[in-house]
Amino acid sequence: MRQVIALGGGGFSMEPENPLLDLYVLNQSSKIKPKICFVPTASGDSDNYISRFYNFFEKQNCKPSHLSLFKPQTRELESFLLNKDIIYVGGGNTKNLLILWKEWGLDIILKKAWEQGVVLVGISAGSICWFEEGVTDSFGDALEPLECLGLLKGSNCPLYDGESNRRPSYQEFVAKGKIKSGIAAADGVALHYMDQDVSKIVSSRPNAKAYKVYFDKTVKEIELETKFLGDY
């Protein structure tokens, strides 16, 4: 089964005292002690970001590692990644991430990993990268639509309630046909895809939600069923 878990926000980098989303991620692997690899390309392989990843996951029942493209640990990127059970992509500049991935061939490797059942996970830039299109601040001074890898159909907007301009910008892009209809996720929300379909939407915050956004004579926003992980 091909799986993607797209986080609108949250996880170890945004909610260090709230492990619900990252524990959910680990539980989606069939392995008792899954090998999870952090890919921090979008942040320029930030040392601080990498340290926060290890600070959390080294305390969990898993085998954490990371892949740097600025200081590569290996030339064998494909075998390194395909040996993992979970690949977790961090946030940052999505445009730069996509350019570097294409240059290094990671776009092809990650698609192969997805097809082979490796669980693909990501937050913010690491969320929108899996879709056909996403909303990004990669260009600096404003939000823009961006064409992405296209493993998942439609568009994605993370941080939907975390930044005041996300919701109106995404709705405007959809209304004007600048971006395909899709799903927006608030901070603390994870969209769990099985193949091309949303299997479940979960959250680390009681009132955090996801929304379907589309155009039908006018832009529409429909709240989607979201399950708070703290209730389990």
WOSULRA-V744493 format. One record per residue. N is the residue number from 1. RES is the residue in one small letter. PHI is phi in radians with two decimals (NA if undefined). PSI is psi in whole degrees, -180 to 180 (* if undefined). Layout:
# WOSULRA-V744493
N_RES_PHI_PSI, N_RES_PHI_PSI
This chain:
# WOSULRA-V744493
1_m_NA_131, 2_r_-1.47_128, 3_q_-2.23_139, 4_v_-2.32_134, 5_i_-2.08_110, 6_a_-1.83_114, 7_l_-1.64_127, 8_g_-1.25_-23, 9_g_2.93_163, 10_g_1.94_-156, 11_g_1.31_-172, 12_f_-1.04_-28, 13_s_-1.45_-23, 14_m_-2.05_-24, 15_e_-2.30_66, 16_p_-1.05_-22, 17_e_-1.68_2, 18_n_-2.19_98, 19_p_-1.52_5, 20_l_-1.01_-46, 21_l_-1.19_-43, 22_d_-1.24_-32, 23_l_-1.18_-37, 24_y_-1.07_-44, 25_v_-1.00_-49, 26_l_-1.07_-35, 27_n_-1.28_-11, 28_q_-1.47_-11, 29_s_-1.46_147, 30_s_-1.40_-7, 31_k_-1.50_145, 32_i_-1.16_-40, 33_k_-2.26_81, 34_p_-1.18_148, 35_k_-1.54_115, 36_i_-2.00_129, 37_c_-2.05_126, 38_f_-1.58_132, 39_v_-2.07_98, 40_p_-1.68_31, 41_t_-0.94_-43, 42_a_-1.11_-23, 43_s_-1.67_9, 44_g_1.23_30, 45_d_0.99_48, 46_s_-0.96_126, 47_d_-1.08_-39, 48_n_-1.12_-41, 49_y_-1.12_-44, 50_i_-1.09_-42, 51_s_-1.08_-41, 52_r_-1.14_-36, 53_f_-1.04_-51, 54_y_-1.17_-36, 55_n_-1.01_-35, 56_f_-1.48_-54, 57_f_-1.32_-22, 58_e_-1.19_-17, 59_k_-1.61_-3, 60_q_-1.81_171, 61_n_-1.47_74, 62_c_-2.76_175, 63_k_-2.07_94, 64_p_-1.41_148, 65_s_-2.67_175, 66_h_-2.49_161, 67_l_-2.12_118, 68_s_-1.79_136, 69_l_-1.69_-12, 70_f_-1.59_-29, 71_k_-2.34_72, 72_p_-1.04_134, 73_q_-1.43_-17, 74_t_-2.72_155, 75_r_-1.48_-19, 76_e_-1.59_69, 77_l_-1.11_-39, 78_e_-1.13_-51, 79_s_-1.14_-34, 80_f_-1.09_-48, 81_l_-1.34_-39, 82_l_-1.23_-11, 83_n_-1.49_-4, 84_k_-1.59_160, 85_d_-1.69_-31, 86_i_-2.38_134, 87_i_-2.06_122, 88_y_-2.02_112, 89_v_-1.72_128, 90_g_-1.45_175, 91_g_-1.53_174, 92_g_2.46_-138, 93_n_-1.62_107, 94_t_-1.16_-38, 95_k_-1.03_-48, 96_n_-1.14_-40, 97_l_-0.98_-49, 98_l_-1.15_-39, 99_i_-1.13_-47, 100_l_-1.15_-42, 101_w_-1.03_-44, 102_k_-1.12_-41, 103_e_-1.11_-37, 104_w_-1.62_-4, 105_g_1.42_12, 106_l_-1.22_-27, 107_d_-1.05_-42, 108_i_-1.27_-42, 109_i_-1.11_-42, 110_l_-1.21_-35, 111_k_-1.12_-41, 112_k_-1.11_-40, 113_a_-1.08_-44, 114_w_-1.04_-46, 115_e_-1.18_-24, 116_q_-1.62_4, 117_g_1.66_5, 118_v_-1.19_133, 119_v_-1.34_120, 120_l_-1.69_128, 121_v_-2.29_151, 122_g_-2.95_157, 123_i_-2.13_136, 124_s_1.02_-110, 125_a_-0.98_-37, 126_g_-1.29_-7, 127_s_-1.63_-53, 128_i_-1.22_-23, 129_c_-1.04_-26, 130_w_-1.40_-17, 131_f_-1.57_173, 132_e_-1.15_-39, 133_e_-2.55_158, 134_g_-2.64_168, 135_v_-1.73_126, 136_t_-2.36_154, 137_d_-1.87_24, 138_s_-1.04_-26, 139_f_-1.58_-1, 140_g_1.80_-60, 141_d_-1.77_-5, 142_a_-2.86_161, 143_l_-1.35_143, 144_e_-2.48_153, 145_p_-1.26_150, 146_l_-2.50_132, 147_e_-1.32_133, 148_c_-2.12_-157, 149_l_-1.25_-32, 150_g_1.43_20, 151_l_-1.16_-34, 152_l_-1.97_143, 153_k_-1.32_151, 154_g_1.44_-162, 155_s_-2.07_170, 156_n_-2.52_140, 157_c_-2.27_110, 158_p_-1.48_179, 159_l_0.92_36, 160_y_-1.11_-32, 161_d_-1.96_-1, 162_g_-1.48_-22, 163_e_-2.28_129, 164_s_-1.07_-26, 165_n_-1.63_-3, 166_r_-1.16_-54, 167_r_-1.05_-54, 168_p_-1.11_-35, 169_s_-1.18_-46, 170_y_-1.08_-45, 171_q_-1.12_-37, 172_e_-1.15_-43, 173_f_-1.07_-43, 174_v_-1.15_-44, 175_a_-1.08_-36, 176_k_-1.60_3, 177_g_1.26_18, 178_k_-1.40_-17, 179_i_-2.58_150, 180_k_-1.23_158, 181_s_-1.04_156, 182_g_-3.03_-153, 183_i_-2.18_133, 184_a_-1.83_143, 185_a_-2.23_130, 186_a_-1.30_169, 187_d_-1.00_136, 188_g_1.52_6, 189_v_-1.96_139, 190_a_-2.15_130, 191_l_-1.68_116, 192_h_-1.81_110, 193_y_-1.71_136, 194_m_-1.97_117, 195_d_0.98_-122, 196_q_-1.74_3, 197_d_-2.00_146, 198_v_-1.27_118, 199_s_-1.51_-38, 200_k_-2.79_149, 201_i_-2.13_124, 202_v_-2.19_162, 203_s_-2.49_156, 204_s_-1.72_-2, 205_r_-2.22_137, 206_p_-0.99_-36, 207_n_-1.89_9, 208_a_-1.35_138, 209_k_-2.34_167, 210_a_-2.06_158, 211_y_-2.46_139, 212_k_-1.51_128, 213_v_-2.14_124, 214_y_-2.66_172, 215_f_-2.02_127, 216_d_-2.55_87, 217_k_1.27_-37, 218_t_-2.53_165, 219_v_-1.24_137, 220_k_-2.06_144, 221_e_-2.28_119, 222_i_-2.04_124, 223_e_-1.22_133, 224_l_-1.78_151, 225_e_-1.08_124, 226_t_-2.23_128, 227_k_-1.74_125, 228_f_-1.35_121, 229_l_-1.15_-23, 230_g_-1.21_-12, 231_d_-1.48_-7, 232_y_-1.66_*
